[in-house]
Amino acid sequence: MKKLLIFATLLLTGCRENLLDTSPYDSVSSATMWTTDNLTDLGVTGVYNALRLNINTSAASGNELYQLDRFSPGGQGRDADALLMGTITTSSALFSDNYRQLFEGVNRANDAIVNIPAKSPSTAEKKARLVAECKFLRAYFYLRLNQLYKGVPLFLEPITPENAQRARSTETEIWNAVIADLTDAINEPNLPAKYAKGNGLYGHITKGAAYALRGKAYLYLQKWAEAAADFSKVKEAGYALFSDYKTLFKLANEQSDEMIFSLQHIAVSGSGSTTQFFCGTRSSFGSCWNTFLVSPTVVDLYENADGSPFNWDAVLPGYSGMTPAQREVFFLRNNLTTNEMTAARNRGADMSQYLPTGNEERILKAYANRDPRLAANVITPYATYLGVFNNANATVTSRWPYRAEAATNGDLRTDTQPYFYYLHRKFVYEGTTETLNRSYGPIDFPLIRYADVLLMWAEALNEQGNTTGAIELVNQVRGRAGVGLLNASAATTVSSQSDLRERIRNERRREFVNEGISFFDEMRWKTWKETVFYSGAGVKQVWGANVQTYAWKGDYLYNWPIPQTEIEMNPALTQNPGWVN
């Protein structure tokens, strides 16, 4: 699949994004695209390539899945974001780009679904499998559209000038269409349950992926029994947790049994991951921008290793009673200069609590003996990171305030030196050898993995009242992580269905940092206002001081608007309530 993707990417260069263009490529018309076995393969690869349409390797698009984590409790962006600041309008590129690109994916899938049976000379078995794959992809694109816009025009055939001005189907009608496509994929006998690592077709859709995605659609419809049944089928297909969370996201393990459906990446321009560029720092290979950051909200959610809640006051008595500005004192490096001490005092730090020769050691205790996923996902204060200095490996330390890089014992350098943030570690490459270029990393990006299935399955069981079964599933994720199991101690005892519901949600918030999952979770649960727009929320430094402040404008934000440009082009479209241009 990856080798095929290289050629398809080259062929796709310059591909039009006009929804009325039914051709996957500029150089080959839709009429001839499907007329040989090789062109059939390339046409289907063009449908898969639609998963990459949001990717920009020169500047952050803001639309890639991991970049949407800035809207979740686990992430934040260093730059003011109109959606979070309360200044966004229906004309925003955030809304129009996602709408257009997801519909481009729908239309490419429709082209394949219609034309493969009619025109391709491939074997009947292969054609049936490829149509099933494209139905899955159409379902995926519509699932994403429905998550955001809650009802869009439904096209099960190529979009043409004659049918383009179509009214919106309801949210439920779109979910039913998603489920129908996934059911067709599941029922296709030529679609395998799973591909093993190294299989030439690895990266193509499987029945396991179709069951997982259909289960997620059932969650949106609150059809808990149907969702749980589908998630059990994913297990039967042979998917399982990888043994080590920390190394799960390394190149060697990108095809582990945990990865059910991944965005395929290769170290070639236009076909790789951008996480290094926009989550890495100036100390990372390629000198990167740390555009996307980790929120203190999720850092504080990581429990102690025994499963008890983390409490700042247990480490630093009186911490919660201090102002955020005063708390900066605990994060200052040892042996500050006179000028550094004066600057910190002027920012509001309570310098009466500064320890010139023990400040670093004191704050390190706050991150010791915590859920190991914290250290795997986040570069915390005074943690080390294997970066690059003068084109050679260099282990740097995240210190505040920043002074200088060095070949040994240097400071981690960011693109945001006036501020001290939690930084991403997951999907940020280490040293000089893990990636060749900051713009195209080689590691696949998981869209569905088995831990996601286990926790969705636990949610479905808990909502049916089966807390025992749900706890068992959650404990599989916690056990792999190395954190105290539920009901194993007084600190982890589950008291009720509602208690377990919140524990499952927090488990997902901790597990999926920087994976583009949490924002959609909060929107589905209708918890976004409470978890992201709480009183005083904003882009925060590690001690909780705001650099920017968020503004909640109303519950209408749970439904993204139909882009203004689409309404202007299609009078049949109606706007979601609450949105005005």
ROTORLUM-582915 format. One record per residue (C-alpha): residue in one letter; x, z, y. Coordinates in nm, 4 decimals. Layout:
BEGIN
  type      east        up     north
     a         X         Z         Y
...
//
This chain:
BEGIN
  type      east        up     north
     m    0.0000    0.0000    0.0000
     k    0.2773    0.0900    0.2463
     k    0.4713   -0.2334    0.1885
     l    0.1528   -0.4318    0.2368
     l    0.0859   -0.2383    0.5546
     i    0.4119   -0.3607    0.7098
     f    0.3082   -0.7259    0.6838
     a   -0.0481   -0.6548    0.7838
     t    0.0700   -0.4684    1.0919
     l    0.2757   -0.7664    1.2002
     l   -0.0208   -0.9928    1.1427
     l   -0.2468   -0.7566    1.3355
     t   -0.0306   -0.7575    1.6467
     g   -0.2486   -0.8792    1.9297
     c   -0.5680   -0.8249    1.7325
     r   -0.8728   -0.8349    1.9567
     e   -1.0868   -0.5209    1.9841
     n   -1.3975   -0.7063    2.1007
     l   -1.6823   -0.5875    1.8799
     l   -1.8221   -0.9376    1.8718
     d   -1.5043   -1.0657    1.7055
     t   -1.5673   -1.0584    1.3310
     s   -1.2153   -1.1751    1.2451
     p   -0.9649   -0.9090    1.1371
     y   -0.6771   -1.1253    1.2649
     d   -0.6171   -1.3623    1.5509
     s   -0.4190   -1.6008    1.3333
     v   -0.6704   -1.6311    1.0494
     s   -1.0408   -1.6864    1.1063
     s   -1.3015   -1.4881    0.9197
     a   -1.4097   -1.8092    0.7485
     t   -1.0699   -1.8476    0.5774
     m   -0.9525   -1.4865    0.5641
     w   -1.1063   -1.4143    0.2251
     t   -1.0382   -1.7477    0.0530
     t   -0.7251   -1.6517   -0.1438
     d   -0.6307   -1.3408   -0.3357
     n   -0.3480   -1.2652   -0.0930
     l   -0.5682   -1.3142    0.2131
     t   -0.8266   -1.0868    0.0543
     d   -0.5640   -0.8149    0.0221
     l   -0.4576   -0.8658    0.3814
     g   -0.8155   -0.8611    0.5044
     v   -0.8803   -0.5259    0.3364
     t   -0.5530   -0.3918    0.4739
     g   -0.6855   -0.4912    0.8153
     v   -0.9841   -0.2641    0.7532
     y   -0.7490    0.0227    0.6656
     n   -0.5428   -0.0592    0.9728
     a   -0.8457    0.0213    1.1884
     l   -0.7650    0.3858    1.1133
     r   -0.4626    0.3380    1.3411
     l   -0.6335    0.1857    1.6439
     n   -0.6013    0.5026    1.8553
     i   -0.2253    0.5201    1.8096
     n   -0.0045    0.4597    2.1129
     t    0.3707    0.4878    2.0611
     s    0.4694    0.4795    2.4286
     a    0.2401    0.7507    2.5705
     a   -0.0053    0.9905    2.4126
     s   -0.3442    0.8227    2.3765
     g   -0.5142    1.1607    2.3554
     n   -0.7379    1.0107    2.0872
     e   -0.5424    1.0545    1.7650
     l   -0.6879    1.3146    1.5314
     y   -0.4091    1.5683    1.5707
     q   -0.4286    1.5232    1.9484
     l   -0.7953    1.6260    1.9418
     d   -0.6733    1.9689    1.8309
     r   -0.6255    2.0419    2.2023
     f   -1.0021    2.0932    2.2080
     s   -0.9907    2.3502    1.9269
     p   -0.9070    2.7246    1.9186
     g   -0.5712    2.6304    1.7649
     g   -0.4393    2.3850    2.0194
     q   -0.3986    2.3079    2.3854
     g   -0.2504    2.0314    2.5973
     r    0.0113    2.0854    2.8625
     d   -0.1723    1.8531    3.1028
     a   -0.5116    1.9176    3.2599
     d   -0.7829    1.7623    3.0431
     a   -1.1056    1.6552    3.2109
     l   -1.3271    1.7604    2.9186
     l   -1.1868    2.1139    2.9254
     m   -1.1664    2.1353    3.3034
     g   -1.5312    2.0364    3.3406
     t   -1.4667    1.7205    3.5418
     i   -1.5280    1.4561    3.2770
     t   -1.7881    1.1797    3.3223
     t   -1.9525    0.9292    3.0913
     s   -1.7029    0.6689    3.2155
     s   -1.4080    0.8568    3.0631
     a   -1.1732    0.6562    2.8416
     l   -1.1872    0.9449    2.5906
     f   -1.5466    0.8530    2.5127
     s   -1.5208    0.4745    2.5413
     d   -1.1944    0.4381    2.3474
     n   -1.3183    0.6401    2.0515
     y   -1.6554    0.4644    2.0495
     r   -1.5026    0.1160    2.0687
     q   -1.2281    0.1758    1.8168
     l   -1.4513    0.3399    1.5586
     f   -1.6981    0.0536    1.5874
     e   -1.4096   -0.1905    1.5475
     g   -1.3463   -0.0186    1.2146
     v   -1.7141   -0.0514    1.1227
     n   -1.7114   -0.4200    1.2027
     r   -1.3949   -0.4910    1.0045
     a   -1.5497   -0.3113    0.7077
     n   -1.8734   -0.5091    0.7453
     d   -1.6776   -0.8352    0.7516
     a   -1.5082   -0.7428    0.4252
     i   -1.8226   -0.6141    0.2531
     v   -2.0105   -0.9357    0.3292
     n   -1.7323   -1.1895    0.2714
     i   -1.5381   -1.0571   -0.0279
     p   -1.8231   -1.1193   -0.2766
     a   -1.9094   -1.4512   -0.1143
     k   -1.5656   -1.6076   -0.0599
     s   -1.2831   -1.4311   -0.2408
     p   -1.1407   -1.5872   -0.5617
     s   -1.0064   -1.2475   -0.6758
     t   -1.1275   -1.1095   -1.0086
     a   -1.4729   -0.9591   -1.0192
     e   -1.3270   -0.6161   -1.0960
     k   -1.0896   -0.6271   -0.8009
     k   -1.3580   -0.7494   -0.5630
     a   -1.5895   -0.4698   -0.6709
     r   -1.3160   -0.2118   -0.6111
     l   -1.2273   -0.3508   -0.2689
     v   -1.5911   -0.3582   -0.1583
     a   -1.6231    0.0053   -0.2666
     e   -1.3123    0.0923   -0.0635
     c   -1.4563   -0.0804    0.2430
     k   -1.7885    0.0985    0.2018
     f   -1.5974    0.4264    0.2020
     l   -1.4146    0.3196    0.5190
     r   -1.7399    0.2164    0.6874
     a   -1.8806    0.5566    0.5934
     y   -1.5722    0.7275    0.7359
     f   -1.5988    0.5448    1.0684
     y   -1.9699    0.6215    1.0927
     l   -1.9092    0.9852    1.0002
     r   -1.6638    1.0112    1.2884
     l   -1.9083    0.8412    1.5259
     n   -2.1900    1.0723    1.4198
     q   -1.9756    1.3831    1.4545
     l   -1.9237    1.2976    1.8205
     y   -2.2176    1.0944    1.9505
     k   -2.4988    1.2170    1.7185
     g   -2.6760    0.8902    1.6518
     v   -2.5431    0.5392    1.7211
     p   -2.6511    0.1809    1.6459
     l   -2.6355    0.1151    1.2721
     f   -2.4798   -0.2138    1.1625
     l   -2.4557   -0.2892    0.7916
     e   -2.3614   -0.6486    0.8621
     p   -2.1094   -0.8104    1.0992
     i   -2.1888   -0.7637    1.4664
     t   -2.2793   -1.0898    1.6376
     p   -2.3987   -1.1846    1.9872
     e   -2.7486   -1.2143    1.8393
     n   -2.7681   -0.8585    1.6996
     a   -2.5280   -0.6669    1.9257
     q   -2.7925   -0.5177    2.1547
     r   -2.9314   -0.2741    1.9021
     a   -3.0866    0.0647    1.9741
     r   -2.9440    0.3879    1.8400
     s   -3.0391    0.5150    1.4968
     t   -3.0998    0.8870    1.4735
     e   -2.8293    1.1296    1.3695
     t   -3.0058    1.1835    1.0363
     e   -3.0361    0.8096    0.9748
     i   -2.6609    0.7706    1.0249
     w   -2.5879    1.0571    0.7840
     n   -2.8124    0.8917    0.5271
     a   -2.6271    0.5624    0.5722
     v   -2.2945    0.7411    0.5281
     i   -2.4186    0.9046    0.2094
     a   -2.5538    0.5743    0.0780
     d   -2.2178    0.3992    0.1256
     l   -2.0297    0.6844   -0.0382
     t   -2.2760    0.6920   -0.3267
     d   -2.2143    0.3201   -0.3820
     a   -1.8397    0.3870   -0.3863
     i   -1.8789    0.6749   -0.6322
     n   -2.0967    0.4615   -0.8607
     e   -1.8483    0.1732   -0.8680
     p   -1.6851    0.1829   -1.2155
     n   -1.3742   -0.0018   -1.0942
     l   -1.2910    0.2655   -0.8378
     p   -1.0553    0.5208   -0.9995
     a   -1.1017    0.8955   -0.9705
     k   -0.7467    0.9403   -0.8388
     y   -0.4127    0.7618   -0.8041
     a   -0.0968    0.9335   -0.9257
     k    0.2091    0.9696   -0.7056
     g    0.4075    0.6463   -0.7009
     n    0.1184    0.4246   -0.8092
     g    0.1315    0.0904   -0.6296
     l   -0.2237    0.1418   -0.5060
     y   -0.1614    0.4940   -0.3786
     g   -0.3234    0.5250   -0.0374
     h   -0.6306    0.3271   -0.1406
     i   -0.9660    0.5018   -0.1632
     t   -1.0618    0.6934   -0.4780
     k   -1.3779    0.8489   -0.6170
     g   -1.2260    1.1879   -0.5363
     a   -1.2057    1.0904   -0.1696
     a   -1.5630    0.9595   -0.1762
     y   -1.6933    1.2839   -0.3273
     a   -1.5036    1.4853   -0.0666
     l   -1.6368    1.2826    0.2256
     r   -1.9924    1.2817    0.0916
     g   -1.9707    1.6579    0.0511
     k   -1.8738    1.6870    0.4157
     a   -2.1713    1.4716    0.5177
     y   -2.3983    1.7012    0.3163
     l   -2.2591    1.9996    0.5101
     y   -2.3792    1.8397    0.8325
     l   -2.7252    1.8076    0.6786
     q   -2.6979    2.1679    0.5504
     k   -2.7595    2.0444    0.1974
     w   -2.5423    2.3177    0.0530
     a   -2.6110    2.2609   -0.3167
     e   -2.5388    1.8888   -0.2944
     a   -2.2195    1.9565   -0.0994
     a   -2.0963    2.2118   -0.3521
     a   -2.1684    1.9743   -0.6395
     d   -1.9622    1.7000   -0.4741
     f   -1.6708    1.9311   -0.4036
     s   -1.6656    2.0358   -0.7692
     k   -1.6283    1.6670   -0.8596
     v   -1.3151    1.6485   -0.6450
     k   -1.1611    1.9180   -0.8608
     e   -1.2683    1.7328   -1.1749
     a   -1.0933    1.4214   -1.0419
     g   -0.7615    1.6054   -1.0706
     y   -0.6889    1.7162   -0.7161
     a   -0.5297    2.0585   -0.6712
     l   -0.3388    2.2727   -0.4232
     f    0.0319    2.2068   -0.3861
     s    0.2327    2.5208   -0.4620
     d    0.4138    2.5637   -0.1289
     y    0.2362    2.5386    0.2060
     k    0.5588    2.5149    0.4062
     t    0.6929    2.2091    0.2258
     l    0.3539    2.0424    0.1723
     f    0.3973    1.8499    0.4972
     k    0.7392    1.7068    0.4122
     l    0.8028    1.3469    0.3065
     a    0.8835    1.4381   -0.0539
     n    0.5363    1.5873   -0.1015
     e    0.3173    1.3467    0.0939
     q    0.1704    1.2134   -0.2341
     s    0.1080    1.5506   -0.3955
     d   -0.2183    1.6233   -0.5769
     e   -0.3431    1.8029   -0.2659
     m   -0.3548    1.4852   -0.0571
     i   -0.6897    1.3138   -0.1161
     f   -0.7045    1.0630    0.1701
     s   -0.4143    1.0111    0.4092
     l   -0.3231    0.7851    0.6962
     q   -0.0287    0.5946    0.5494
     h    0.2875    0.6011    0.7580
     i    0.6200    0.4222    0.7301
     a    0.9278    0.4368    0.9520
     v    0.8544    0.1021    1.1166
     s    0.7415    0.0498    1.4740
     g    0.3621    0.0364    1.4867
     s    0.3217    0.1866    1.1410
     g    0.4513    0.5415    1.1761
     s    0.3437    0.8834    1.2931
     t    0.3649    0.9866    1.6593
     t    0.3591    1.3630    1.5983
     q    0.7331    1.3918    1.6655
     f    0.7039    1.2300    2.0075
     f    0.4115    1.4344    2.1349
     c    0.4469    1.7650    1.9455
     g    0.8263    1.7826    1.9277
     t    1.0467    1.9201    2.2057
     r    1.3519    1.7994    2.3937
     s    1.5539    1.9699    2.1180
     s    1.3835    1.7527    1.8553
     f    1.5325    1.4227    1.7399
     g    1.4498    1.1593    2.0008
     s    1.4108    1.4076    2.2895
     c    1.0351    1.4586    2.2776
     w    0.7618    1.5695    2.5139
     n    0.5691    1.8640    2.3578
     t    0.2520    1.7203    2.5127
     f    0.0421    1.9150    2.2619
     l    0.0892    2.2877    2.2140
     v   -0.0385    2.5793    2.0073
     s   -0.2910    2.8202    2.1569
     p   -0.2299    3.1983    2.1588
     t   -0.5876    3.2246    2.0280
     v   -0.4942    3.0972    1.6827
     v   -0.1578    3.2765    1.6781
     d   -0.3428    3.6054    1.7174
     l   -0.5767    3.5043    1.4319
     y   -0.2916    3.5018    1.1793
     e   -0.3270    3.8284    0.9890
     n   -0.0610    4.0664    0.8688
     a    0.0797    3.9704    0.5304
     d   -0.1420    4.2281    0.3559
     g   -0.4516    4.0613    0.5010
     s   -0.5251    4.3233    0.7655
     p   -0.6017    4.1976    1.1173
     f   -0.3076    4.1621    1.3531
     n   -0.3239    4.4010    1.6497
     w   -0.0877    4.3730    1.9449
     d   -0.1286    4.7417    2.0272
     a    0.0077    4.8357    1.6852
     v    0.3348    4.6648    1.7788
     l    0.3341    4.7264    2.1535
     p    0.1201    5.0295    2.2423
     g   -0.0888    4.9633    2.5520
     y   -0.0454    4.5844    2.5346
     s   -0.4170    4.5049    2.5443
     g   -0.4667    4.7164    2.8542
     m   -0.2076    4.5256    3.0561
     t   -0.2720    4.2152    3.2617
     p   -0.1393    3.8914    3.1110
     a    0.1171    3.8692    3.3896
     q    0.2469    4.2181    3.3140
     r    0.2893    4.1359    2.9434
     e    0.5530    3.8751    3.0170
     v    0.8084    4.1572    3.0113
     f    0.7894    4.1796    2.6317
     f    0.8882    3.8140    2.5872
     l    1.1967    3.8140    2.8081
     r    1.5378    3.7575    2.6537
     n    1.8037    4.0228    2.6313
     n    2.0547    4.0728    2.9129
     l    1.8675    3.9033    3.1943
     t    2.0625    3.8207    3.5050
     t    1.9667    3.9827    3.8323
     n    1.8047    3.6594    3.9506
     e    1.6074    3.6258    3.6256
     m    1.4827    3.9838    3.6556
     t    1.3743    3.9265    4.0141
     a    1.1892    3.6068    3.9222
     a    1.0051    3.7803    3.6365
     r    0.9095    4.0703    3.8614
     n    0.7775    3.8265    4.1230
     r    0.5597    3.6617    3.8552
     g    0.4030    4.0015    3.7853
     a    0.5966    4.1205    3.4775
     d    0.6047    4.4983    3.4364
     m    0.9827    4.5296    3.4420
     s    0.9690    4.9067    3.3923
     q    0.9239    4.8276    3.0213
     y    1.2146    4.5856    2.9916
     l    1.4839    4.6646    2.7317
     p    1.8070    4.4878    2.8353
     t    1.9615    4.5030    2.4875
     g    1.6533    4.5255    2.2668
     n    1.3796    4.3151    2.4185
     e    1.4149    4.0265    2.1730
     e    1.4262    4.2559    1.8715
     r    1.1083    4.4311    1.9856
     i    0.8995    4.1176    2.0261
     l    1.0234    3.9759    1.6958
     k    0.8384    4.2595    1.5219
     a    0.5116    4.1044    1.6389
     y    0.5768    3.7977    1.4240
     a    0.7323    3.9698    1.1227
     n    0.5289    4.0382    0.8086
     r    0.2503    3.8037    0.9143
     d    0.0607    3.5369    0.7196
     p    0.3447    3.2937    0.6266
     r    0.1428    3.0004    0.7608
     l    0.2169    3.1242    1.1121
     a    0.5902    3.0616    1.0741
     a    0.5202    2.7326    0.8940
     n    0.2924    2.6003    1.1684
     v    0.4272    2.7507    1.4896
     i    0.7624    2.8012    1.6618
     t    0.7139    3.1544    1.7913
     p    0.9292    3.3374    2.0474
     y    1.2869    3.3934    1.9250
     a    1.2278    3.1906    1.6111
     t    1.4829    2.9238    1.5271
     y    1.4310    2.5506    1.4845
     l    1.6662    2.2920    1.3356
     g    1.6964    2.0495    1.6232
     v    1.9534    1.8054    1.7578
     f    2.2298    1.8408    2.0157
     n    2.4680    1.5555    2.0966
     n    2.3337    1.3573    1.7981
     a    2.4185    1.6344    1.5498
     n    2.2136    1.9038    1.3814
     a    2.1861    2.2182    1.5923
     t    1.9870    2.5324    1.5207
     v    1.8247    2.6414    1.8465
     t    1.6218    2.9507    1.9367
     s    1.3032    2.9654    2.1436
     r    1.4071    3.2008    2.4272
     w    1.2584    3.2879    2.7646
     p    1.3617    3.2059    3.0274
     y    1.5415    2.8925    2.9136
     r    1.9091    2.8630    3.0007
     a    2.0871    2.5858    2.8140
     e    2.1197    2.3851    2.4960
     a    2.4380    2.4108    2.2912
     a    2.5886    2.3019    1.9628
     t    2.5620    2.6604    1.8380
     n    2.3322    2.9423    1.9512
     g    2.1636    2.7250    2.2127
     d    1.8140    2.7600    2.3574
     l    1.5285    2.5382    2.2445
     r    1.4687    2.2988    2.5342
     t    1.1139    2.1888    2.6134
     d    0.9584    1.9419    2.8525
     t    0.7729    2.2379    3.0093
     q    1.0599    2.4666    3.1102
     p    0.8733    2.6540    3.3886
     y    0.6352    2.7900    3.1219
     f    0.6736    2.9575    2.7843
     y    0.4386    2.8213    2.5173
     y    0.3880    2.8432    2.1439
     l    0.5156    2.5149    2.0000
     h    0.4173    2.3103    1.6973
     r    0.6356    2.3160    1.3866
     k    0.4012    2.1346    1.1443
     f    0.4601    1.7555    1.1563
     v    0.7642    1.8027    1.3821
     y    1.0708    1.6587    1.2112
     e    1.3873    1.8633    1.1720
     g    1.7488    1.7616    1.2314
     t    1.8845    1.4099    1.2478
     t    1.7696    1.2652    0.9151
     e    1.3953    1.3265    0.8707
     t    1.2935    1.0489    1.1092
     l    1.4671    0.7459    1.2574
     n    1.2653    0.7254    1.5772
     r    1.0404    0.9620    1.7704
     s    0.7673    0.6960    1.7891
     y    0.7210    0.6306    1.4187
     g    0.7754    0.9100    1.1724
     p    0.7424    0.8330    0.7995
     i    0.5227    1.1223    0.6812
     d    0.1605    1.0418    0.5952
     f   -0.1063    1.2242    0.7955
     p   -0.3727    1.3879    0.5734
     l   -0.7323    1.3070    0.6627
     i   -0.8713    1.5009    0.3657
     r   -0.6733    1.7426    0.1511
     y   -0.7772    1.9756   -0.1262
     a   -0.7508    2.2953    0.0807
     d   -1.0124    2.1436    0.3123
     v   -1.2351    2.0772    0.0118
     l   -1.1921    2.4317   -0.1222
     l   -1.2912    2.5909    0.2084
     m   -1.5859    2.3538    0.2622
     w   -1.6908    2.4320   -0.0953
     a   -1.6639    2.8046   -0.0203
     e   -1.8827    2.7559    0.2867
     a   -2.1446    2.5711    0.0824
     l   -2.1527    2.8460   -0.1827
     n   -2.1666    3.1255    0.0730
     e   -2.4590    2.9634    0.2539
     q   -2.6432    2.9665   -0.0801
     g   -2.5703    3.3375   -0.1191
     n   -2.2972    3.2976   -0.3814
     t   -2.0375    3.5135   -0.2077
     t   -1.8494    3.5847   -0.5312
     g   -1.7878    3.2172   -0.5993
     a   -1.7002    3.1543   -0.2352
     i   -1.4457    3.4373   -0.2293
     e   -1.2753    3.2969   -0.5371
     l   -1.2282    2.9613   -0.3614
     v   -1.1013    3.1173   -0.0384
     n   -0.8563    3.3254   -0.2375
     q   -0.7041    3.0121   -0.3865
     v   -0.6066    2.9058   -0.0337
     r   -0.4928    3.2537    0.0665
     g   -0.2988    3.3013   -0.2556
     r   -0.1074    2.9786   -0.2021
     a   -0.0318    3.0897    0.1540
     g    0.0984    3.4280    0.0433
     v   -0.1449    3.6479    0.2377
     g   -0.3564    3.9373    0.1046
     l   -0.6536    3.8256   -0.1041
     l   -1.0118    3.8979   -0.0075
     n   -1.1546    4.2106   -0.1726
     a   -0.8059    4.3134   -0.2880
     s   -0.7801    4.6036   -0.0414
     a   -0.9844    4.7964    0.2103
     a   -0.8546    4.5702    0.4874
     t   -0.9776    4.2551    0.3138
     t   -1.3089    4.3817    0.1751
     v   -1.5946    4.1392    0.2428
     s   -1.8989    4.3303    0.3615
     s   -2.1687    4.0622    0.3766
     q   -2.2556    3.6944    0.3772
     s   -2.2122    3.6814    0.7556
     d   -1.8760    3.8560    0.7298
     l   -1.7588    3.6002    0.4744
     r   -1.8909    3.3173    0.6903
     e   -1.6611    3.4249    0.9737
     r   -1.3704    3.4816    0.7363
     i   -1.4078    3.1266    0.6009
     r   -1.4146    2.9886    0.9542
     n   -1.1031    3.1828    1.0516
     e   -0.9320    3.0659    0.7333
     r   -0.9930    2.7080    0.8367
     r   -0.8637    2.7783    1.1883
     r   -0.5376    2.9127    1.0445
     e   -0.4931    2.6557    0.7675
     f   -0.5455    2.3323    0.9614
     v   -0.3483    2.3747    1.2843
     n   -0.2467    2.0301    1.4180
     e   -0.4508    1.8400    1.1577
     g   -0.7441    1.7277    1.3735
     i   -1.0008    1.9295    1.1785
     s   -1.0744    2.2404    1.3838
     f   -1.2382    2.0717    1.6820
     f   -1.4955    1.9044    1.4568
     d   -1.5544    2.2348    1.2770
     e   -1.6346    2.4158    1.6015
     m   -1.8684    2.1374    1.7081
     r   -2.0508    2.1462    1.3742
     w   -2.0834    2.5249    1.3750
     k   -2.1859    2.5242    1.7436
     t   -1.9131    2.7835    1.8084
     w   -1.7047    2.5750    2.0494
     k   -1.8307    2.7548    2.3600
     e   -1.7415    3.0976    2.2187
     t   -1.4040    3.0115    2.0646
     v   -1.2616    2.7770    2.3295
     f   -1.4569    2.8452    2.6507
     y   -1.4697    3.2251    2.6334
     s   -1.4357    3.4163    2.9609
     g   -1.0916    3.3517    3.1070
     a   -1.0103    3.0679    2.8664
     g   -0.7540    2.8085    2.9577
     v   -0.4123    2.6652    2.8797
     k   -0.2132    2.9816    2.8218
     q    0.1456    3.0909    2.7956
     v    0.2349    3.3072    2.4965
     w    0.1436    3.6319    2.6754
     g   -0.2003    3.4973    2.7734
     a   -0.1463    3.4023    3.1377
     n   -0.3404    3.0909    3.2375
     v   -0.1630    2.7810    3.3593
     q   -0.4995    2.6011    3.3794
     t   -0.8510    2.7433    3.3481
     y   -1.1316    2.5829    3.1481
     a   -1.4883    2.5333    3.2730
     w   -1.7929    2.5172    3.0429
     k   -2.0603    2.2964    3.1972
     g   -2.3388    2.3352    2.9430
     d   -2.4444    2.2998    2.5806
     y   -2.4851    1.9250    2.6285
     l   -2.1073    1.9090    2.5660
     y   -2.1772    1.9472    2.1931
     n   -2.2876    1.5809    2.1993
     w   -2.0464    1.3292    2.3451
     p   -2.2143    1.0771    2.5752
     i   -2.2674    0.7146    2.4890
     p   -2.0014    0.5511    2.7115
     q   -2.1351    0.4219    3.0394
     t   -1.9883    0.0766    2.9797
     e   -2.1796    0.0475    2.6505
     i   -2.5088    0.1367    2.8193
     e   -2.4436   -0.1177    3.0917
     m   -2.3825   -0.3894    2.8301
     n   -2.6704   -0.2843    2.6031
     p   -2.9949   -0.1778    2.7753
     a   -3.1375   -0.0710    2.4368
     l   -2.9027    0.2290    2.4284
     t   -3.0217    0.5664    2.5539
     q   -2.8000    0.8458    2.6839
     n   -2.7611    1.1895    2.5280
     p   -2.9448    1.4608    2.7262
     g   -2.7494    1.6363    2.9992
     w   -2.5025    1.3583    3.0666
     v   -2.5048    1.1726    3.3986
     n   -2.2433    0.9288    3.5167
//
